[in-house]
């Protein structure tokens, strides 16, 4: 399933810094000088100053939006509040917008397919799956898992949010428990879990080039809850190798260093 969310990027007054105000004043002075004495020299001086100021302002605006989009990547919902705050503060018409839908969905698909394509063949280890379906889930495990879910996170294609799972109550928890147990017993995941929504976030450069965007993939919230629950269970019996100290809760860099130097 292909789904790319395109959106408008709104430029409002936050980027209008004292530096931009000063640059605009300088450009205005050169223009007034030309109006008072319309010589070719004054016109060329004004053109050079205008080009310099406009290029500097564009660079400042690009830097502002690059920092802003990085904030969006960290907290999609929080950024929505900031966007609406800017819209409320700016009652006038917003003239500067950027439409990412100038890039076609086929271009997005080709870009992300190439980006995530495996470039080398990795030999998968042979795993004994005879007892893999013996994981016993409980309602307490589901409840604890849902309590740890973070609010205001963007949902996947089915629009199920963390808040729905977190505050759905005991009846929902029982249904989810039965759902997860059915997946384990049949060893088959729902087809819907294979779908995701990719949101392109602009980094820097030309806005009509897909390579200048980073993709954020939104997965099904129930899929993430399921994998987290299973991971907690298998972590009780599977020992992480010494080379992966970074994935152990109590391990530190000093632990890894000690293991490497004492071999």
Secondary structure, 3 states (H helix, E strand, C coil): CCCEECCEEECCHHHCCHHHHHHHHHHHHHHHHHHHCCCHHHHHHHHHHHHHHHHHHHHHHHHHHHHHHHHHHHCHHHHHHHHHHHHHHCCCCCCCEEEHHHCCHHHHHHHHHHHCCCCCCCCCCCCCCCCHHHCCCCHHHHHHHHHCCCCCCCCCCCCCCHHHHHCCCHHHHHHHHHHHHHHHHHCCCCHHHHCCEEEEEECCCCCCCHHHEEEEEECCHHHHHHHHHHHHHHCCCCCCCHHHHHHCCCCCHHHHHHHHHCC
